[in-house]
Amino acid sequence: MGSSTRVSTILLAATLALLAVPVAPAHAQPTGTVRGKITEARTQRPLASVQVYVPGTGRGTLTNSNGDYQIVVGVGAQRVRAELTGYTAAERSVSVGAGQTLALDFQLAPATIALDEVVVTGTAGATQRRALGNAVAQIDASRLNEVAPVANVQQLLNGRAAGVVIQPASGGVGTGARIRIRGSSSFSLSNEPLIYIDGVRINNAPATGPANQAFGSSSISRINDINSEDIESIEVIKGPAAATLYGTEASNGVIQILTKKGSAGRARWTLNVRQGANYLRDPEGRFPVNYQLVDGQVRSLNMVKVENERGPQLFRTGHLQEYDLSASGGTELFRYYASGGFENSDGVEPSNSLRRYTGRLNLTLTPSDKLDVGGTLSYIDGLTDLSAEAGFGGRVWSTVLADPRNLNERRRGFHSGLPEEYDLLYNFSQGLRRTTGTLRLDHRPAPWFSQRLAYGTDVTNEDNIIFFPRVDSLVAISAFGNEALGYKEVNRRTVTYNSLDYSATAHLHLREALSSSTSLGAQYYRNSLRYVYGDGSIFPAPGLSALSATTVRSQPIEDSEENVTLGIFAQQEFGWRDRLYLTVGLRADDNSAFGQNFDRVYYPKYSASWVLSEEPFWPLRVVNTLKLRAAYGESGKQPETFAALRTYAPEVGPGDSPAVRPDLIGNPDLGPERGKELEVGFDAGFFGDRFGLEFTYYDKRTEDAILQREMAPSAGFAGFQFFNAGEIRNRGVEVLARARPIERRRLAWELTLNVATNDNEVLDLGQPGLRFVTAGTFLRHQVGYPVGGFFEKKVVSATLDGQGNAVDVQCDNGQGGAMPCAGADARYGTADDAPAVYLGRTVPEVESALGSTFTFFDRLRLYTLLDYKGGHRKIDGNTRVRCTFFGGRCRENFFPQEFDPKRIAAIQSSRNLVDFLIDDATFLRLREVALAYDLPAQWLAWSGASRTSVSVAGRNLHTWTNYGGLEPEAMFLGGSRGGNHSAWEQTTLPQLSQWLVSLNLSF
């Protein structure tokens, strides 16, 4: 059966099931009204954005800023439930007559461990946290944005979910980061998690945009396209134990983004206005002082200081502004949420800026208590201009390599071109048009049966452009040369994600104390990439910009690729007395990238959860909540699209006849990488939920990891063949602690601490006697060490002679001793060379964050976030080029006696010894500080606003680190030196500091 036929069958069956039970129109049923106020139990302050609903129906609403709600319900006995993240849910029963209005107030108690919270990620349908055997991290984005506004989704994630590491590309406005959840699990495939928005898959490419010519790095991440003001919450599942139901591609975890929805009631308008500044903190102290011989004397140059004194500032203060307007409301039949946003942000370099328009429309139609029809549509239109960084020169490059010999000439001390010349010539941009739409039907034909059908599409159109205008005045300058005659490169990409998802769940009470939940479902994913590329050089005259106007053009390239997955799953959950849960599940997947000899793959799942504190025999009152949990699950990662196929490349044959030549040999037996994970842990609440602790231990193994082997020429196919062979292990612990040390009406204090460790190890490379394979510059995959570990010679001792030259240089011999670093010729190496030894890993071994919120008089909130990452290393490419290229410009080159002889030996080795560049990147950063104030309603009564708040927030305000480069975080994304595992900094703009003033008005 073909893929299209199978999809049609699934869609037809789901549609028939949805139509099997007639739907009675909502207006035909008599109703009543329930209204009331929801407050916090201990302080009595009103709670906004509480979800109030009637379970099992589509009826629901949210409380306003005063804690008030109103909801229409059916007549007779009804259950009304109130839920808010961070609080214990409350549920009460009422009996309502036709046309009657009843008052029903709720008091919600704060809970550091809220077992009744509803979780939607990693389950066949929404379920309470008490039933989950695995850990799911939840981030209340809506409430967080009120206190500490953030610019993008990756900032929302950073430091707020244990085990989730964000490694940013650059400090440039509009750039992104790579995401690692529980370490690196693949040698050659992406280690990025899947991204879902409102239940459908979307494009999650971490490195897009124009790639620099030197190293191929791109720095724009697609996840940051989403307007953070539209996000209600984020849920993160961290590995195969929880991701089984997502199947192939889910072994690196899943991030589910849930956007805001409308609720019944009058229209609620919200206006957010933000104004702020981006700046480079202490550039004079961070950029290096360079040295050179000038007239026989060693001269120093602090390029930033000299240029700032000359004026204007070398790195400007960039203006940041953002405006968001949203409206939500509706009736019991129809609810809506609509928003529009505009962002205009400037970086610290004149060539770096972001202009973006966003729009979102979320609609929900409830024709009866048995059917909800929901649809979402979002559109993003933007332009990101990136600064000239690694590979193109630019302000950072020319400043890092400042030369005192140039100080009194045209270059003013800069290494190559002047900053204004780089700004004039080099233009790198990405134009973006992205549309995401979803359609979802939730049907409840019977109290015990529910089903869901969801369709989603995500279309991303990128125009990645590199443009150098013709600037005749720069042609004669050696730093630019022929590039000043003009160049243009256009790469237009269309990435499309389509998904179709059906699931059905039957809830039965087999006995009074025994419940059963059976789920069946099918999912279809179809992803495609189409692109057109062309480039040309030399414009015949200034002022031209079209690619067709260049006089030397390459042959245009057009190509496409597509990937299809079809999966089915079944899950059975048993619950005993609402406190003991056992779950088993199985998923089967087929993917178009599997080899033709590889059939479908099966992924099992098992989990258990026991709320021990609710047992009658539980004796410890101090531990008021205790849930034990355990889960085992499997998921996978499919090969690259064409890895299993035998391919041929076009060729011009004899007499200019069309021909083909062998390209890749393929592998008909190639299958997915398979992730297997066991996790165990507990959730505990102490002292009446004043203190909460979540603990998780995980052990994840990737089997059948995909590697490359070189083909013998006799096979007729040059290059490499992909094959399943390797094995990788990740294991560690994750701890999330929450506390409310002070909880009074006039003063409250909340603390959140998360800590995560990751022990990563290559267990097998699939071939007897094979100990390692190269993973990139200075990187290896070596058995017994982390994936993509740094391996190079390590200098252990050296001495300096009277002239400052390193002699008797000894390196680690790999066995705990020492030996000469090189044999007869250090430039080329000999059999007597010292071996490369392990120097460190690229992904943090430990990450932690401490968040603190003080609330004064229910109105004033002070929030801080400290972020720590440690146990990893990064290549300091800035020191590499300063000290070992262009004759050397670091102090070590001129005053070697002031430094450790081992460092001098490496610098003088003609780049044969580089261990001093692989530096400890551990840091502690004051990531966020925010002060927010809710204005008294009477102050702005004239405006009609029901709630007004203002906040002042700072980001990246201070960093404690011993890292010797410019920035312990920023690095290349993608390319030859920033691929799947590398951590390399060279002429990359450091992370920017930021201050932001926000005004939030609700009407």
Secondary structure as UniProt FT lines:
FT   HELIX           3..18
FT   HELIX           26..28
FT   STRAND          31..40
FT   TURN            41..43
FT   STRAND          51..53
FT   TURN            55..56
FT   STRAND          60..62
FT   TURN            65..66
FT   STRAND          68..74
FT   STRAND          76..83
FT   TURN            85..86
FT   STRAND          90..96
FT   TURN            98..99
FT   STRAND          101..103
FT   STRAND          106..108
FT   TURN            115..116
FT   STRAND          118..119
FT   TURN            121..122
FT   STRAND          127..128
FT   HELIX           129..131
FT   STRAND          136..139
FT   HELIX           141..147
FT   HELIX           153..157
FT   TURN            158..160
FT   TURN            162..163
FT   STRAND          164..168
FT   TURN            173..174
FT   STRAND          177..181
FT   STRAND          194..197
FT   TURN            198..199
FT   STRAND          200..201
FT   TURN            213..215
FT   HELIX           222..225
FT   HELIX           228..230
FT   STRAND          231..237
FT   HELIX           240..243
FT   HELIX           244..246
FT   TURN            251..252
FT   STRAND          254..259
FT   STRAND          265..279
FT   HELIX           283..286
FT   STRAND          290..294
FT   TURN            295..296
FT   STRAND          297..301
FT   HELIX           303..310
FT   STRAND          318..330
FT   STRAND          334..346
FT   TURN            350..351
FT   STRAND          353..368
FT   TURN            369..370
FT   STRAND          371..386
FT   TURN            390..392
FT   HELIX           395..400
FT   HELIX           404..406
FT   TURN            407..408
FT   TURN            410..413
FT   HELIX           419..425
FT   STRAND          427..446
FT   TURN            447..448
FT   STRAND          449..468
FT   HELIX           472..475
FT   TURN            478..480
FT   HELIX           481..485
FT   STRAND          487..509
FT   STRAND          514..537
FT   TURN            542..543
FT   HELIX           547..549
FT   STRAND          552..553
FT   STRAND          557..576
FT   TURN            577..579
FT   STRAND          580..591
FT   TURN            592..593
FT   TURN            596..597
FT   STRAND          601..611
FT   HELIX           612..614
FT   TURN            616..617
FT   STRAND          623..637
FT   TURN            641..644
FT   STRAND          648..652
FT   HELIX           654..656
FT   STRAND          658..662
FT   TURN            668..669
FT   STRAND          673..686
FT   TURN            687..690
FT   STRAND          691..710
FT   HELIX           713..715
FT   STRAND          720..743
FT   STRAND          747..757
FT   STRAND          759..764
FT   TURN            768..769
FT   STRAND          772..776
FT   TURN            777..778
FT   STRAND          779..783
FT   TURN            787..788
FT   STRAND          789..792
FT   STRAND          795..800
FT   TURN            802..803
FT   STRAND          806..812
FT   STRAND          818..820
FT   TURN            826..828
FT   TURN            831..832
FT   STRAND          837..840
FT   STRAND          846..856
FT   TURN            857..859
FT   STRAND          860..870
FT   STRAND          873..876
FT   HELIX           877..884
FT   TURN            886..887
FT   HELIX           891..893
FT   HELIX           896..898
FT   HELIX           901..907
FT   TURN            908..911
FT   HELIX           915..917
FT   STRAND          918..920
FT   STRAND          923..935
FT   HELIX           937..943
FT   STRAND          947..961
FT   TURN            976..977
FT   STRAND          984..985
FT   STRAND          993..1002
//
